[in-house]
Amino acid sequence: FPVTIVFETLFKDSAGMVKKYADEAYRTVGLSANDYMENVTGFSASLLQSMGGDTKKAAKIANMAMVDMGDNANKMGTNMEDIQNAYQGFAKQNYTMLDNLKLGYGGTKTEMERLLKDATKLTGVKYDMSNLGDVYSAIHAIQEELDITGTTAKEASETFAGSFSAMASAYQNVMGKLSINEDVSADIRALAQTISTFLFKNFFPMVNNVLKALPGAIIAFAKEAGPLFIQAGQNFISNLRE
């Protein structure tokens, strides 16, 4: 509830857009709606300033940044909190955590300048480091070039860990809205879909593959370990006789 008040104050008429993005975050970012909004509010003031107060444009850039964070965490294996801290730092013109993103750039202002120049070469767009929206857009361009973009949404559908994370975040959305008496019908549908994806596209196929492979694995284990067990038994018996 307090988070909702803050982003409604910041984004005004575009608050509904941010909320819609937040409701999709279980799938696109790997976060619950509340966690999404908490992170967005952390850099929204600086982002809105860089957008000249254009709340609609700021909402789109904020969502792009959040999706990029989730994709980076999934693709590069970085702790999501470290990535979030880096983005929060960029909002304060602090670039010491740029290397947290593992994009090949160190944690300095000079390295951020290099990232923006590389992004300009890719897109033809001139990026201004004093503009937070430009910084986030430049990072997005680099991640697109490295084929990082879209990783979270893909994993939410195709991998065991990704689908489990989406299901857990969808569950948090349901529980969060229940606690404040909001309509949860859409969230329950999302939860049902993520449960179905997790069970029927990932969990059951994985169990089936394990069961199929088990007989062969047992035979292979017996072939490899059998002689060793026999030899160990013989040595044990010999030691007892001595």
C-alpha positions as CSV (number, residue, x, y, z in Angstrom):
1,F,0.0,0.0,0.0
2,P,2.7,2.6,0.9
3,V,4.6,1.7,-2.3
4,T,1.4,2.2,-4.4
5,I,1.0,5.7,-2.9
6,V,4.6,6.6,-3.8
7,F,4.5,5.5,-7.4
8,E,1.0,7.0,-7.9
9,T,2.5,10.3,-6.6
10,L,5.5,10.0,-8.9
11,F,3.8,8.8,-12.1
12,K,0.4,10.4,-11.7
13,D,-1.7,9.6,-14.8
14,S,0.8,6.9,-15.9
15,A,0.6,5.1,-12.6
16,G,-1.8,2.6,-14.2
17,M,0.8,1.8,-16.8
18,V,3.4,1.1,-14.2
19,K,1.0,-1.1,-12.3
20,K,0.3,-3.1,-15.4
21,Y,4.0,-3.6,-16.0
22,A,4.3,-4.6,-12.3
23,D,1.6,-7.2,-12.6
24,E,3.5,-8.8,-15.5
25,A,6.8,-8.7,-13.6
26,Y,6.4,-12.3,-12.4
27,R,7.0,-13.4,-16.0
28,T,9.2,-10.6,-17.4
29,V,11.5,-9.7,-14.5
30,G,11.1,-12.6,-12.1
31,L,9.7,-10.4,-9.3
32,S,6.4,-9.9,-7.6
33,A,4.5,-6.8,-8.4
34,N,5.3,-5.2,-5.0
35,D,9.1,-5.9,-5.4
36,Y,8.9,-4.5,-8.9
37,M,7.3,-1.3,-7.7
38,E,9.7,-0.9,-4.8
39,N,12.7,-1.0,-7.1
40,V,11.1,1.3,-9.6
41,T,10.3,3.9,-7.0
42,G,14.0,3.9,-6.0
43,F,15.1,5.5,-9.2
44,S,11.9,7.1,-10.5
45,A,12.6,10.6,-9.3
46,S,15.9,10.8,-11.2
47,L,14.3,9.1,-14.3
48,L,11.3,11.5,-14.4
49,Q,13.7,14.4,-14.2
50,S,15.7,13.1,-17.1
51,M,12.5,12.6,-19.1
52,G,11.5,16.2,-18.4
53,G,8.5,15.0,-16.3
54,D,7.1,12.9,-19.1
55,T,5.5,10.2,-16.9
56,K,4.5,7.9,-19.8
57,K,8.0,7.8,-21.3
58,A,9.5,7.4,-17.8
59,A,7.2,4.4,-17.2
60,K,8.4,2.7,-20.4
61,I,12.0,3.3,-19.7
62,A,11.6,2.1,-16.1
63,N,10.0,-1.1,-17.2
64,M,12.8,-1.6,-19.8
65,A,15.4,-1.2,-17.1
66,M,13.6,-3.6,-14.8
67,V,13.3,-6.2,-17.5
68,D,17.0,-5.7,-18.4
69,M,17.9,-6.3,-14.7
70,G,16.0,-9.6,-14.6
71,D,17.5,-10.7,-17.9
72,N,21.0,-9.9,-16.8
73,A,20.5,-11.8,-13.5
74,N,19.3,-14.8,-15.4
75,K,21.8,-14.8,-18.3
76,M,24.9,-13.7,-16.4
77,G,24.1,-15.5,-13.1
78,T,24.5,-12.3,-11.1
79,N,22.6,-11.7,-7.8
80,M,19.6,-9.6,-8.6
81,E,20.2,-7.4,-5.6
82,D,23.7,-6.5,-6.9
83,I,22.2,-5.5,-10.3
84,Q,19.5,-3.4,-8.6
85,N,22.1,-1.7,-6.5
86,A,24.1,-0.9,-9.7
87,Y,21.0,0.7,-11.3
88,Q,20.2,2.6,-8.2
89,G,23.8,3.9,-8.2
90,F,23.5,5.1,-11.8
91,A,20.5,7.2,-10.8
92,K,22.9,9.0,-8.4
93,Q,25.7,9.2,-11.1
94,N,27.6,6.5,-9.2
95,Y,29.2,4.0,-11.6
96,T,31.3,2.0,-9.2
97,M,29.0,-1.0,-9.6
98,L,28.8,-1.1,-13.4
99,D,31.0,-4.2,-13.3
100,N,28.2,-6.0,-11.5
101,L,26.4,-6.3,-14.8
102,K,29.3,-8.4,-16.3
103,L,29.0,-6.7,-19.7
104,G,32.7,-6.2,-20.0
105,Y,32.9,-2.7,-18.4
106,G,34.6,-1.8,-15.2
107,G,33.1,0.3,-12.4
108,T,34.3,3.7,-13.3
109,K,32.8,6.9,-15.0
110,T,35.2,6.4,-17.9
111,E,34.0,2.9,-18.4
112,M,30.4,4.1,-18.5
113,E,31.4,6.6,-21.1
114,R,32.9,3.8,-23.1
115,L,29.7,1.8,-22.8
116,L,27.6,4.8,-24.1
117,K,30.0,5.2,-27.0
118,D,29.7,1.5,-27.9
119,A,25.9,1.7,-27.7
120,T,26.0,4.7,-30.1
121,K,28.0,2.6,-32.5
122,L,25.3,-0.1,-32.4
123,T,22.2,2.1,-32.6
124,G,23.4,5.4,-34.1
125,V,21.8,7.2,-31.1
126,K,23.8,9.7,-29.2
127,Y,23.6,9.0,-25.4
128,D,24.1,11.6,-22.7
129,M,25.6,10.3,-19.5
130,S,23.9,13.0,-17.5
131,N,20.5,11.7,-18.6
132,L,19.5,8.6,-16.7
133,G,17.1,7.5,-19.4
134,D,19.9,7.5,-21.9
135,V,22.1,5.5,-19.5
136,Y,19.4,2.8,-19.1
137,S,18.8,2.8,-22.9
138,A,22.5,2.4,-23.7
139,I,22.7,-0.6,-21.3
140,H,19.7,-2.0,-23.0
141,A,21.4,-1.7,-26.4
142,I,24.5,-3.5,-25.2
143,Q,22.4,-6.3,-23.6
144,E,20.5,-6.7,-26.9
145,E,23.8,-7.1,-28.8
146,L,24.9,-9.7,-26.3
147,D,21.6,-11.6,-26.7
148,I,20.6,-11.1,-23.1
149,T,17.3,-9.4,-23.8
150,G,14.2,-11.6,-23.2
151,T,16.0,-14.2,-21.1
152,T,13.7,-14.0,-18.1
153,A,10.4,-14.4,-20.1
154,K,11.9,-17.3,-22.1
155,E,13.1,-19.1,-18.9
156,A,9.8,-18.6,-17.2
157,S,8.3,-20.7,-20.0
158,E,11.1,-23.2,-20.8
159,T,13.2,-23.9,-17.7
160,F,12.6,-25.6,-14.4
161,A,14.2,-22.8,-12.3
162,G,12.6,-20.0,-14.4
163,S,9.1,-21.4,-14.3
164,F,9.4,-22.1,-10.6
165,S,10.5,-18.4,-10.0
166,A,7.5,-17.2,-12.1
167,M,5.1,-19.4,-10.1
168,A,6.5,-18.1,-6.8
169,S,6.2,-14.5,-7.8
170,A,2.7,-15.0,-9.1
171,Y,1.8,-16.6,-5.8
172,Q,3.2,-13.5,-4.0
173,N,1.0,-11.3,-6.1
174,V,-2.1,-13.2,-5.1
175,M,-1.2,-13.1,-1.4
176,G,-0.2,-9.4,-1.6
177,K,-3.5,-8.3,-3.1
178,L,-5.5,-10.5,-0.8
179,S,-3.9,-8.7,2.2
180,I,-5.2,-5.4,1.0
181,N,-8.6,-6.6,-0.3
182,E,-7.9,-6.0,-4.0
183,D,-9.4,-8.0,-6.9
184,V,-7.2,-11.1,-7.4
185,S,-9.0,-12.7,-10.3
186,A,-6.4,-11.8,-12.9
187,D,-3.6,-12.8,-10.5
188,I,-5.2,-16.2,-9.8
189,R,-5.4,-16.8,-13.6
190,A,-1.7,-15.9,-13.8
191,L,-0.9,-18.2,-10.9
192,A,-2.8,-21.1,-12.5
193,Q,-1.0,-20.5,-15.8
194,T,2.4,-20.5,-14.1
195,I,1.6,-23.7,-12.1
196,S,0.5,-25.4,-15.3
197,T,3.7,-24.3,-17.1
198,F,5.9,-25.4,-14.2
199,L,4.2,-28.8,-13.8
200,F,3.4,-29.9,-17.4
201,K,6.2,-28.2,-19.3
202,N,9.1,-28.5,-16.9
203,F,8.6,-30.6,-13.7
204,F,6.9,-33.7,-15.1
205,P,9.1,-33.9,-18.3
206,M,12.1,-33.6,-16.0
207,V,10.9,-36.4,-13.8
208,N,10.1,-38.5,-16.9
209,N,13.6,-38.0,-18.3
210,V,15.1,-39.0,-14.9
211,L,13.0,-42.2,-14.8
212,K,13.9,-43.1,-18.4
213,A,17.6,-42.6,-17.7
214,L,17.6,-44.4,-14.3
215,P,17.9,-48.0,-15.5
216,G,20.8,-47.2,-17.8
217,A,22.4,-45.1,-15.0
218,I,22.1,-48.0,-12.5
219,I,23.6,-50.4,-15.0
220,A,26.5,-48.0,-15.7
221,F,27.0,-47.5,-12.0
222,A,27.1,-51.2,-11.4
223,K,29.6,-51.8,-14.1
224,E,31.9,-49.0,-12.8
225,A,31.5,-49.5,-9.1
226,G,30.9,-53.3,-9.0
227,P,34.5,-54.3,-9.3
228,L,35.5,-51.7,-6.8
229,F,33.0,-52.9,-4.2
230,I,34.1,-56.5,-4.8
231,Q,37.7,-55.6,-4.3
232,A,36.9,-53.6,-1.2
233,G,35.0,-56.5,0.2
234,Q,37.9,-58.9,-0.5
235,N,40.3,-56.5,1.2
236,F,38.0,-56.2,4.2
237,I,37.8,-60.0,4.6
238,S,41.6,-60.4,4.2
239,N,42.1,-57.8,6.9
240,L,39.8,-59.7,9.2
241,R,41.7,-63.0,8.7
242,E,45.0,-61.3,9.5
